[in-house]
């Protein structure tokens, strides 16, 4: 019912910067966003939490290893979340996934549903 479309991945040199975007839209049902987050999955590893933002307050939290290098932000009007990534390292190479924790309105009320984007590849390499 809610689609997440990510963009902004690519190839970056170590020390470089990149911004990821993720836009949420509905195929017709009303929805509200509680939080949006970024996760990443490196080859052969599990999907790990990167950063989360609470939609109503803008409060953020981050994985310890990226604190200070990455910044998550939001555009409420366009239901879009961003991940600004600076001082990129080769170990940041991964597929980055957007996640939205939402409330979707059905006939019997608001239902809490989590959605995932399709993922966008970030490669940090010289």
C-alpha positions in Angstrom: 0.0 0.0 0.0 2.9 2.3 0.6 5.8 2.4 -1.8 9.3 3.5 -0.9 11.6 4.6 -3.8 15.3 5.1 -3.0 17.8 7.0 -5.0 21.3 8.4 -4.8 23.6 5.4 -4.5 26.7 5.0 -6.6 30.5 4.8 -6.5 32.4 7.2 -4.3 36.1 7.5 -3.4 37.1 7.1 0.2 36.6 10.4 2.1 33.9 11.5 -0.3 30.2 12.3 0.3 26.9 11.1 -1.0 23.2 11.7 -0.2 20.6 9.0 -0.3 16.9 9.8 -0.7 13.8 7.7 0.0 10.3 8.9 -0.9 7.2 7.3 0.5 3.9 7.3 -1.5 0.6 5.5 -1.3 -1.2 3.7 -4.1 -4.4 5.2 -2.7 -4.8 4.6 1.1 -4.2 7.3 3.6 -1.1 6.7 5.7 0.9 8.4 8.4 4.6 7.9 9.1 5.8 7.2 12.6 9.5 6.7 11.8 11.8 6.3 8.8 15.1 4.6 8.9 18.1 3.5 6.9 19.6 0.0 7.1 22.5 -1.4 5.2 23.6 -4.9 4.2 27.2 -5.6 3.2 28.0 -8.7 1.1 27.8 -11.8 3.2 26.5 -10.0 6.3 23.2 -9.3 7.9 21.2 -6.2 7.5 22.2 -3.6 10.1 20.6 -0.5 11.5 22.2 2.8 10.4 19.9 5.7 11.4 16.3 6.5 12.3 14.2 9.6 12.5 10.9 10.1 14.3 8.6 11.8 11.9 6.6 14.0 14.3 9.5 15.3 16.4 12.6 15.0 14.2 14.4 13.1 16.9 17.2 11.0 15.5 19.4 8.1 16.6 22.3 6.4 14.9 24.5 3.3 14.9 27.5 4.1 17.0 30.0 3.4 14.1 28.6 6.2 11.9 27.8 8.8 14.5 29.1 12.1 13.3 29.7 11.1 9.7 26.1 10.4 8.6 23.0 12.7 9.1 19.5 11.6 8.7 16.9 14.3 7.9 13.3 14.5 6.6 11.0 16.5 4.3 7.6 16.2 5.9 5.8 17.8 3.0 7.1 15.3 0.5 7.3 12.2 2.8 11.0 11.9 2.0 13.9 10.9 4.2 17.6 11.6 3.4 20.8 10.2 4.5 23.8 12.5 4.1 27.0 10.5 4.3 30.3 12.2 4.7 33.9 10.9 5.2 32.9 7.7 3.5 35.0 4.6 4.1 35.4 1.4 2.2 33.6 -0.4 5.0 30.5 1.7 4.3 30.1 -0.3 1.1 26.7 -2.0 1.2 23.2 -2.0 -0.2 21.3 0.7 1.7 17.6 0.1 2.5 15.0 2.5 3.5 12.4 1.5 6.1 9.1 3.2 7.0 7.1 2.4 10.1 3.6 3.6 9.1 0.0 3.6 10.0 -2.2 2.7 7.1 -5.9 3.5 7.2 -8.2 0.5 6.5 -11.9 0.3 6.9 -11.6 -1.0 10.4 -9.0 1.6 11.5 -5.4 2.4 11.4 -3.0 -0.5 11.0 0.7 -0.4 11.8 2.7 -1.6 8.8 6.4 -1.6 8.1 7.7 -1.2 4.6 11.0 -1.6 2.9 12.5 0.0 -0.2 14.2 -2.0 -2.9 17.7 -0.9 -1.8 20.4 1.2 -3.4 24.0 0.3 -3.8 26.8 2.3 -2.3 30.4 1.4 -3.2 33.3 3.2 -1.6 36.5 2.5 -3.4 39.5 4.2 -4.9 
